[in-house]
Amino acid sequence: MKNILICVAGATPQVITETIYALSRKSPPVHIDELHVITTSYGRELISEKLIKEGILEKLIREYKLPPLRFTEEQITIIKDRDNPLDDIRNDLDNEIAGDLITDIVRKMSEGDDTVLHCSIAGGRKTMSFYLGAALQLFGRPQDRLYHVLVSPDFENNPEFFYPPKRPRKLRCRTPDGKELLLSTSKAEVHLAELPYVRLRERVWLVKKTFRELINEAEEGMRLVTSHYPLRFRFSSTEVAIGNDRIKLQPMLLAVYAFFAEEKKKNCRRAERENCLGCTECFITMADLSDIKVLERVKALYARIYGGDSLRLEDERWQKYRRQGGIPQETLRQHISKINGILKEHVQNSELYEVRGIRIYGATKYGIRVDKSRIELS
């Protein structure tokens, strides 16, 4: 497994080397293979100057005989407003841009199965630290870790202290009470605090892009699991039950509606998940809905409603649909419209149960949002 360290940093590049040092002192030690830093244009100058040009990172690696670590200028990501690098994060827009960038980086770096993300929130603006922690909550996997690095107060933010050298040396330090003292680095302690966090990756389905959209999507996904009544199909009485409501549907409407429920309940693309949590992979385009295979499945459901009366399945309507290669799209739209209209009349918050069309990757797909765990097909 490749160990990737992601740091947010500003005017204190020493938090990066302190984190690498602290990770190497863990039991068992964690050796970083690749380093990525998210910072401002001002932060990049300091990080590049100190860690790369002055070679402080390489000194740490040689001094403590650490494995090689990949870190170049290309792995320093600057927060930008459009194409203009930000030298600081000052307002709401800057914060939102930073949040979107940090979230996107964590999302992409967590896509593979052969990596472990080690995320350090010790540097940068507080909002940058928050966004890194929140992004890991959204996309973090079981192996990914979140850290904060704590340094002895006398050495904290000291521009000359980057890690405790093996051969101690004296540095001019400012104590918390404002006094200046010449202190030996042998007194410096670097403590790595591993922070617990709630992993939502396997609990919510996230497809949006911006941080704000992802948070709204996560909230909606959690709400869908906990806040709605079951949807129960009663074929023998041609009705559906939602809470205390019993809604009568014409057999053809019930068969079409049951198809969408069956698609979600029995043909889930994410069968390993107990809940949908906002996932819409079972939604289908109108073109696919008018396919002959869908027609056969709707027919089978129609037969269940009528107790398998084969004569009813061979009437002119079914033969016509079969010749056309499926149920016509306009007919399906009419059925969906009628189903939704009846649900709106009888059910509060009916949008969770309606057959809704949503835009996914440039196409409109149709399905129901009620969670699969709340669907009963008797």
C-alpha angles and dihedrals in degrees: 000000000000115000111218121189117206116191133181110211143169129168094344109071089167090081087071096056091040089056093048090048093048093048090052090054095054120110105268094021121239114219115198117225098184135020128205123182128194113201148132126274089261091049091049092057092053095044093047093046098047105031101034111021097036088039097227092144091051090048090055091050093049096042094053095032093238122172116265114284124206112229127145137155088269090064093061107090117200121210107238138192098219100310097337115099114229116232090196142359107250112150145026094274092051090050092049092050090050091049093051092048095047092046092050092051093050091046093053096043092051094055098091127072096219099067139078118206118215108191121194120198095182097108142046129036116331090248090056089054090048093050093049092051092045092048090053089051089055099043107014118126126212091269097049119102138204122209145181121197120218121195128191107276093241091059100033113122091359105154091217097050117084102149137337105281118220090238105052120230134183122256131187104246134182113224122219090260091057101257122134117228137170104238133181117240087228085081093055118107125193114197124190114209115197109211122211117226139179112255111217098172094100094034103054133037111233125189104143123105113217123068092241092050091048092052091050090047092050091050091049092049092053091046092053091059098048110028111056140074122249119265109230124188118211106189096176091059096034093236144110125223121216111176107309093340121103111197121195117214132184110255094252092049091047091050092051092045091048089052091063091046091049091048090056098038103039105020099044113159089211101049091157090068119084091207137031095227093187097320112147101180090119092061113112134208119244090245091057091045091059091056123120091243091059089047091056092050093049088049091053091052090046088054091053090054091053094040094251098304098172094194091065091052094056098055122124094267095061093043090051092050090049092053089050091052095246144344108319115253093237090053091050091050090052092050091049092048091052093047091051093045092054092047092051090054094054110026133061113225087015092167089086090060101035123099100254133189117222132179112247120173093338097313133094112238128186132219145113124276099210109117116262090234088063096054122099120186105188 
